[in-house]
Amino acid sequence: MKEIKTQEGSMAVRRARWSGSWPGGEAVRRQWRLERKTLTQKTQELVNIQLVLKVILKVCPSSSRLCDCLQDYEDDFEVCDGDEDSGLDALESAEMAEELPPARRREIEEIRKAIHAENERVGELSPKLLESPGRVERGRGAGPGANNSPSQTPVCGILVDFATASHRQKSRAQALKQKTRSTKLLRLIDLDFSFTFSLLDLPPVNEYDMYIRSFGKKNTKQAYVQCNEDHVERDVQTEEVETREVWTQHPGEGAAVSGGSDRGGPGGAAVVPKVDTPRLCSFLRAACQVIAVLLEEDRVAAEPSWPPRAQDCTLPLSDGSVPFNTGLLFLQNRRVTCVHASQAQRRTVVSVHGLPGKAAAPLLDSRHLLCVWDIWQPSGPQKVLLCESEVTCCCFSPCKAFLLFAGTAHGSVLVWDLREDARIHCSLKLSGCSWTFRTSTFSTDGVLTSVNHRSPLRAIEPVSASVCKRQSCVLSPFSAPEETSGLSFHIASLDESGVLNVWVVVELPRADLAGSISDLGLIPGGRIKLLHSTAVHLGGSLFHKGDEFWVSTQTLNVKFLPSDPDRFVVGTDMGLVCHGTRQERRVFPRLFRPQQQGVRPVRVNVVDFSPFGEPVFLAGCSDGSLRLHQLTAELPRLQWDHSTGGHAINGLHWSLTRPAMFLVWDDASCIYFWDLLESDLGPVAKQSVSPDRLVAMTVVGEAEKTRGSFLALVLARASGSVDVQYLRREWATPAGDERRRLRLLLQEAP
């Protein structure tokens, strides 16, 4: 009740002050308005501070000090109540709107006195009110010099660190972001606990190991010693039983039906030693071959029995001659059309024999024969081959002479596998001796008609995929069936219409004695066949349509470069040598021409490359001209127009032992010896073959080896005889720097 009266007294004093009856009322009102405006601004600032403190309270909810300060601020805001201010504003506006009458002024004066008396009593009670528990709690934190007037509100001093709060808020946001990212990553990560392994498995060490570990540091080691104390001998009364191991066979086959380790015992038989049959057969073949060669040499040295005039066939430029035994019944009266020597084994030669003039054997009279000879065994051919059609060309496999290929006048390509068992071929007994006549292993007749040749074949050449090592051994290349190397090559066949076919030689894993349903050209039991690879039409690839000889040109022979099997040269009947590739790419030069201008009907009968790696080749023509070409020039490096006196050149061969020497033979049965280091104007020697005219020739020989080098000519004569002429040493032995001198000669040639 006393507080209420005090407040009413204060309100009465305030009204008296606002009224005009109070002395100096106008000045008081102005002062009050100014204080009120200032109080309003401070109140607004306090409100803003309160909002900031509430934000800080949310950031740091655990601060009890801040909560107390904020409560003090709220109490301070309650001092100036909105109802009182609104009442004063209304009173001020009412007093300013009208003037008070005199009776009202006296009433206000009485009230003023009452308020003054009341204020004095309130002033005496103020110190007691300040010491009350509520005021002490509000005034917490004030200093000893604080103002205790009841008209002022105590203020609580607070230190707010906004930088620390901002840093704490950023840290909290960063932590919340990392927590969110880790939560998302944990959803994607799936740990697999199915596989476990041990990084270290250390079993416990027993006492003995610990003792050895400690004791071993004293430069000692442990060793086991056996004293043999348990080996004790005892005497027994029984005698030792004698035993013997034996073997028996039941039922018994042969004389040796039992045996054992004791060969001297009763009933014991000697143990049959184990025999390696394949190794024994290989040794017997080798031994028989050596014995046969020795017997042949002794027979020729003693007295040759075939033909009767063998000694008369030796040429003046030869040291000696050895004739082949062409007097056999199936070779009599047959004209030799071609002879060819193996590139890998130069002592192996094949001769092609035509149809006989007189009937001798009914089964052989209508067939052509091919005989494979070894020049060291001239008493008889190693193999005899049968062919239904006329053979125009032939060649051996490039690395081993166990495959023979032939081209016929009907356009077929034949292949013989000389390793085949003789039992799958026809055998005849002639003049008391049994001979095996082998039919072709594979033939392209009636097979692959879309790619087969339709014109007579002019040449067949091996195209080696890799450089094969030339092999020369004493043993026969056909005796051992396990010789299977040299099948990674192709065969090229050329007909006279300009079609060059390339065939792949394929060896089957095993032979089928019943034959093949798909390969009709394969003989039953055969393992070698041909697959067509590429066809090159030389008329369209080597000649242009605008050339005057584009349609009428005929191809005669083909040779592949020894250093590049993809490139080849082709001889034509227009005096030109064409240059091409199997992939029909453009090469330079496209044509190798003679020195004469214009087109002449001259046949390039033979082309041969140097076997010593030089990029040169020889071309012999039907008009007797001879040309030496380099692969980089269109015109010849050297040309001899009348080297044979106008006779057509039928054969041309480089020497196998001398890089600067080659041999030529013409249709007049004359052989010419050329040595470019001795003379580059013409042949250095000439040898005529008469009276038995020369029809075919090839060269065999080997370079310097343990037995020495040799060079020989295999000559086929018109009578059907074939002989080997061993040339003199000066023709076979090369000079020391012959290859270098030949290169200088080719460089200096115009």
Salt bridges, closest charged atoms under 4 A:
GLU26 OE1 - ARG29 NH2 2.35
GLU26 OE2 - ARG30 NH1 3.90
GLU84 OE2 - ARG14 NH1 1.96
ASP89 OD2 - ARG36 NH2 2.79
GLU92 OE2 - ARG33 NE 2.68
GLU107 OE1 - ARG104 NH1 3.17
GLU109 OE1 - ARG112 NH1 2.81
GLU118 OE1 - ARG121 NH2 1.96
GLU120 OE2 - HIS116 NE2 3.13
ASP374 OD2 - ARG347 NH1 2.58
GLU388 OE2 - ARG367 NE 3.10
ASP417 OD1 - ARG419 NE 2.93
GLU420 OE1 - HIS425 NE2 2.72
ASP421 OD2 - ARG423 NH2 2.54
GLU461 OE2 - LYS559 NZ 3.38
ASP495 OD2 - HIS453 ND1 2.99
GLU496 OE1 - ARG458 NH2 2.83
GLU507 OE2 - ARG419 NH2 3.50
GLU507 OE2 - ARG527 NH2 3.28
ASP519 OD2 - LYS529 NZ 2.91
ASP566 OD1 - ARG582 NE 3.80
ASP566 OD2 - ARG585 NH2 2.78
GLU614 OE2 - ARG739 NH2 3.67
GLU614 OE2 - ARG743 NE 2.95
ASP623 OD2 - ARG600 NH1 3.64
GLU634 OE2 - ARG593 NE 2.50
ASP667 OD1 - HIS647 ND1 3.73
ASP675 OD2 - ARG658 NH2 2.80
ASP723 OD1 - ARG717 NE 2.78
ASP737 OD2 - ARG740 NH2 2.62
GLU738 OE2 - ARG658 NE 3.40
